[in-house]
């Protein structure tokens, strides 16, 4: 019963707050308290996570507008700037290290300029080689000032090369960067052997020990930070790709596609298909600008999506002003016909409310036809590019004909659907109606919920008895599987 309530809660068919399943009030109160505390904790965590995400987006760029490479450049350039400027402050008190302080501070400011130009001037692609050369120049000069390979500064060549490879967007650029760093390493070794006077030695072994230890530790931390930044951004991109994929395909279908690169079509013994279409759409569209037309349709279809999701329907597609959804796919269930009719009633109410607002404001308004049919169908994914989850079969074609043979403002269902929902909804027989390409089909109009299954007998909101029948239908089907 709790599942049923959660599915239908918040729609135009509100769930009755009273309980009729025999649970003690005290148990419900305790559960409600625990749920409330858990919800509050989750809310606090979500708020904290959202605040952190907004802060990171402000620093490095919103993942909806900045590419992965762009965000990585912003992150690494700012990280380099901070570490060099902090390093310069730490060297101020050292003796005979004026050049190192100047090097750290100067390159820190240049890295900060790279960050600014990339983050706020969108120049990150043009900054790749200046950034790489600046990084390499800093590391090379730092090594000369810190006893060459007998010191610890040459360790920085490793994360510097990692940075160059991470930020590269082409194989040729990556190869050039690797060659450049290899050449710099060779030059450092040559200078150390041929011109040792060019390399500044340490004052004593103790200074060398501490500098090597500090550099080695910092390189490890810095490299770990780079890996963390890369992993975080890659995971963010993966989540974004998954969200986009789930907007196109059902979750289990998307998972199958990722694992096998194909989706096997499945036949469903019983599923229900819903079609909607706006009456007079073409005539009204002539009086709207393209932007107004798209905004009107988007507003309607967003609401349809919300209602379909609440009632466990799978949105299949939109075609112009037509909307198509199905119940019982990809996860089979026994309540798909009832779910589709509930969704249709919610959609009709939403459109009626929109029509009333438009009439009051003197704006053009649409009316809606809805057709529903139940039967066998096949569902799967078609195509390798711009793929889509779709359904096929005579059940689908008949649902489309039921919609086109309907009446504005009415929900038109077939005999097959009627037999599955007649105990839940008050329906009006239409008799045999001619449908294009299908001959005569027995049709019914769905009027409302049955009075005895609705709160106040108004036929608008399900009551406890409705949910009990719904649960029995669901459990009976589960028991037979």
C-alpha positions, 0 to 999 in steps of 0.5 A, spaced: 500 500 500 505 504 501 508 503 494 501 505 491 501 511 495 508 513 493 506 512 486 500 516 486 501 521 491 502 529 488 498 527 482 491 530 481 489 524 484 491 525 491 492 519 496 487 519 502 491 520 508 487 516 512 490 509 513 485 502 512 490 497 513 490 495 520 497 498 522 497 501 529 497 508 530 503 508 534 507 504 529 505 509 524 507 515 528 514 512 530 515 510 523 513 517 521 518 520 526 524 516 524 522 518 516 522 525 518 529 525 522 532 521 516 529 526 511 532 532 515 538 528 515 538 527 507 536 534 506 542 537 510 547 532 506 543 534 500 544 542 501 551 541 503 553 537 497 549 542 493 553 548 496 559 545 495 557 543 487 555 550 486 562 553 489 566 548 485 562 550 479 563 557 480 571 556 481 572 551 475 566 552 471 559 549 470 559 542 467 553 544 463 557 549 459 564 548 460 567 541 457 571 536 461 578 539 458 576 546 460 574 545 467 581 541 468 585 546 465 581 551 470 582 546 476 590 545 474 592 552 472 589 555 479 592 549 483 599 551 480 598 558 482 596 557 489 602 552 490 607 556 487 604 563 491 604 559 497 611 556 496 614 563 494 611 565 501 614 559 504 621 561 501 621 568 503 626 567 510 631 562 506 638 565 505 640 566 498 634 563 495 631 570 492 631 567 485 627 561 487 622 566 491 622 570 484 621 564 480 615 561 485 612 568 485 612 570 478 610 563 475 604 563 480 602 570 478 602 567 470 599 561 472 593 565 475 593 569 469 592 563 465 586 561 470 583 568 469 583 567 461 581 560 461 575 561 466 573 568 464 575 569 457 574 562 454 581 562 452 583 555 454 585 552 447 590 557 445 593 557 452 595 550 452 602 551 449 604 557 453 601 553 459 606 547 458 612 551 456 611 555 463 610 549 467 616 546 464 620 552 464 619 553 472 620 546 473 627 546 469 629 552 472 627 550 479 631 544 478 638 548 476 637 552 483 636 546 487 642 542 485 639 538 479 638 531 480 642 530 486 636 535 489 629 533 489 626 539 484 627 534 478 621 530 481 616 535 479 618 533 471 613 527 472 607 531 475 608 536 470 608 531 464 602 528 467 599 535 466 601 536 459 598 529 457 591 530 461 590 537 458 592 535 451 586 534 446 590 530 440 595 525 439 600 529 436 600 534 441 601 529 446 607 526 443 610 533 442 609 534 449 612 527 451 618 529 446 619 536 449 619 533 456 624 528 454 628 533 451 628 537 457 630 532 462 636 530 457 638 537 457 638 537 465 642 531 465 647 534 460 648 540 464 649 537 470 655 533 467 658 538 462 657 544 466 656 543 473 657 550 475 651 552 472 647 548 478 646 551 484 649 546 490 646 545 497 649 549 503 650 542 506 647 535 507 642 537 512 639 542 507 639 537 501 636 532 506 630 536 508 629 539 501 629 532 497 624 530 503 619 536 502 619 535 494 618 528 494 612 529 499 609 534 495 610 531 489 606 525 491 601 530 494 600 534 488 600 528 483 595 525 488 591 531 487 591 531 480 589 524 480 583 526 484 581 532 480 581 528 473 577 522 477 572 527 479 571 530 473 571 524 469 566 521 474 562 527 473 562 526 465 560 519 466 554 521 471 552 527 466 552 521 460 548 517 464 543 522 465 543 523 458 542 516 456 536 515 461 533 521 458 533 517 452 532 510 454 529 506 460 534 504 466 535 497 465 535 498 457 540 503 458 544 498 462 544 492 457 546 497 452 552 499 455 554 492 457 553 489 450 552 494 445 545 492 443 538 491 446 535 484 444 527 486 442 522 483 447 515 481 446 510 483 452 504 478 452 500 484 455 502 492 455 498 498 454 499 504 450 497 511 450 497 516 445 495 524 445 494 529 440 492 536 440 485 538 436 486 544 432 494 544 433 495 546 426 490 552 426 493 555 432 500 554 431 499 559 425 498 564 430 504 563 434 511 565 433 516 559 433 518 560 440 511 561 443 509 554 439 515 550 442 514 553 449 507 551 449 508 544 447 514 544 452 510 546 458 505 541 456 509 535 455 513 536 461 507 536 465 505 529 461 512 527 463 511 528 470 504 525 470 507 519 466 513 518 471 508 518 477 504 512 474 510 508 472 509 509 464 515 509 460 515 515 455 516 513 448 516 519 444 513 525 441 511 526 434 510 533 433 504 535 437 503 527 439 505 524 445 506 517 446 507 512 452 506 505 455 505 501 461 508 495 462 514 496 459 520 495 460 518 492 467 512 488 466 506 489 471 499 487 472 496 494 473 499 497 466 492 498 464 489 502 470 496 506 470 495 508 463 488 510 465 490 514 471 495 518 467 490 519 462 485 522 467 491 526 470 493 529 463 486 531 461 485 535 467 492 538 466 490 540 459 483 542 462 486 547 467 491 550 462 485 551 457 481 555 462 487 559 464 488 561 456 481 562 455 481 567 461 487 570 458 484 571 451 489 566 448 489 561 443 487 554 447 488 547 445 483 541 446 486 534 447 484 527 444 487 521 448 487 513 445 488 507 449 489 500 447 492 494 451 495 487 448 501 484 445 507 488 443 514 488 442 519 493 445 526 494 443 532 499 441 532 501 434 538 504 430 546 505 432 546 512 432 541 517 435 537 510 438 531 510 441 526 505 445 520 504 441 514 499 441 511 496 435 505 491 433 498 491 432 496 494 439 500 500 438 497 501 431 490 500 434 492 505 440 493 510 435 487 509 431 483 510 438 486 517 439 484 519 432 477 516 432 476 519 439 473 526 441 476 532 444 476 532 451 475 525 452 479 518 453 477 513 448 479 506 450 478 499 446 474 493 449 481 490 451 483 496 455 476 496 458 476 489 460 482 491 465 479 497 468 472 497 468 472 495 476 476 501 477 473 507 472 466 509 470 466 508 462 461 509 457 460 505 451 460 508 444 459 501 440 462 500 434 466 506 431 469 506 424 477 507 425 481 508 419 485 502 416 482 498 422 475 497 420 470 498 426 472 497 433 468 497 439 470 503 443 469 506 450 469 513 453 472 513 460 469 518 464 471 518 471 473 513 477 467 509 480 464 513 485 465 508 490 472 508 489 473 515 490 473 520 496 467 523 497 464 519 491 466 525 486 470 520 481 476 525 482 481 522 487 482 515 489 480 512 496 482 507 500 478 502 497 481 503 490 488 502 493 486 496 496 483 493 489 490 496 486 494 492 491 490 486 490 491 486 482 498 487 483 499 482 488 495 477 484 499 478 478 506 477 482 503 470 485 502 467 478 509 469 476 
